[in-house]
Amino acid sequence: MQPAEAVPNLYHPNLMRIAGFADETPDVRTLKLQFADAGEARAFTGWRPGQFGQFTVFGAGESVFALANKPWHPNGGAEPPTIECTFRAIGKVTNALRALSTGQTVGFRGPYGNHFPLDDWRGKHLVYIGGGIGMAALRSAMLETLDRKAEFGEVLILNGARTVADMVYKEEMPSWQAVQGVRVVRCVDPGGEGEGWDGEVGLLPNVFEKLALDPADRIVVACGPPVMLHYLFLSLGKLGYRPEQVVTTLENKMKCGIGHCGRCYVGPFSVCRDGPVVTWAELNELPKDY
Ligand SMILES: Cc1cc2nc3c(=O)[nH]c(=O)nc-3n(C[C@H](O)[C@H](O)[C@H](O)COP(=O)(O)OP(=O)(O)OC[C@H]3O[C@@H](n4cnc5c(N)ncnc54)[C@H](O)[C@@H]3O)c2cc1C
């Protein structure tokens, strides 16, 4: 009798060692992860900006985070693959993850989901709008855009937070601004500005409206809390943007990440399999429970 063929386990995580971390805000941390096993590192084929992964804290569970650093490609050089994720400690898994430190091990499976179509945006002006931790889901595409800046027009990065203390990626924003043709605008909600704050004060959609950019040949890529997106879409409509020019990424609660369990469906749309990246035009076709 033939031995039964081993069925690959799609839920089996790679072991990743925490190579370092940076605290962005009191409750948001960016982790740098490297494969613990050299064979798994060699087999890794990289990811596209906008994709996500399932990260395991052993004994606590799995959480989904955006892959937040510039995409790593197998032909990209001698560096071993490093995956970064930026997460807010809000519950069981994320608090357990925050309790780990450099040298400890977590699980990773992915990359999953579709990606931002950067190649289709060549020659266009790009606007990245991140509200709070939403910036994490845009960072990979944004860093790739900065790397390939010559292929795009003007790039505007609008990083908004409730307060100065809540703003993510404070340390690296000067390096974004240093790229020619890139403008970085920081904004905090009214009352969130501290002494010496020299950025904008206002709700993110209002700050965007005040910038009065011409919508022609422009793509807006936005991620943030649903209420921010609601008002941002109203502003964009008022300014004359077409729904096809506006792209976002959904963060519905999900479980398997691979289209099997059905937890993340919005009508017929499986966020983990068909998304998470969607245009505003596509969102308009879905029931309003995203
Ligand atoms: C595609 C995708 C990408 C994501 N990327 C990031 C990221 O880059 N960084 C990041 O910090 N988070 C991200 N999230 C959200 C993240 O997955 C959850 O915050 C995390 O799983 C919470 O796990 P927990 O066990 O700590 O929280 P739990 O203990 O399960 O819940 C704590 C609280 O958070 C709420 N909550 C849990 N998940 C979500 C969610 N998806 N949306 C809204 N509320 C939620 C719960 O209702 C509860 O009130 C992403 C989610 C998706 C689907």
The ligand as a Gaussian input file, in Angstrom:
#p B3LYP/6-31G(d) Opt

LIG

0 1
 C       -6.047000      43.185000       6.783000
 C       -5.847000      43.718000       8.173000
 C       -4.710000      44.448000       8.459000
 C       -4.510000      44.941000       9.757000
 N       -3.359000      45.626000       9.988000
 C       -3.111000      46.078000      11.232000
 C       -1.873000      46.736000      11.506000
 O       -1.007000      46.896000      10.631000
 N       -1.675000      47.164000      12.773000
 C       -2.612000      46.986000      13.788000
 O       -2.365000      47.409000      14.925000
 N       -3.766000      46.358000      13.542000
 C       -4.043000      45.889000      12.310000
 N       -5.203000      45.211000      12.063000
 C       -6.134000      44.991000      13.202000
 C       -5.590000      43.857000      14.085000
 O       -5.676000      42.642000      13.376000
 C       -6.362000      43.759000      15.403000
 O       -6.251000      44.964000      16.096000
 C       -5.790000      42.648000      16.284000
 O       -5.970000      41.393000      15.682000
 C       -6.449000      42.649000      17.658000
 O       -6.061000      41.464000      18.313000
 P       -6.168000      41.299000      19.881000
 O       -6.237000      39.839000      20.191000
 O       -5.082000      42.059000      20.573000
 O       -7.546000      42.000000      20.228000
 P       -8.880000      41.349000      20.795000
 O       -8.620000      40.942000      22.221000
 O       -9.375000      40.299000      19.837000
 O       -9.837000      42.595000      20.721000
 C       -9.574000      43.806000      21.448000
 C      -10.534000      44.878000      20.947000
 O      -10.203000      45.240000      19.586000
 C      -11.310000      45.049000      18.726000
 N      -10.786000      44.556000      17.426000
 C      -10.122000      43.422000      17.191000
 N       -9.829000      43.293000      15.862000
 C      -10.325000      44.400000      15.261000
 C      -10.365000      44.868000      13.900000
 N       -9.842000      44.175000      12.890000
 N      -10.984000      46.030000      13.659000
 C      -11.546000      46.766000      14.663000
 N      -11.539000      46.380000      15.965000
 C      -10.938000      45.216000      16.251000
 C      -12.171000      44.013000      19.439000
 O      -13.537000      44.110000      19.057000
 C      -11.993000      44.404000      20.902000
 O      -12.815000      45.491000      21.246000
 C       -5.459000      44.700000      10.802000
 C       -6.593000      43.940000      10.513000
 C       -6.788000      43.458000       9.217000
 C       -7.983000      42.604000       8.938000

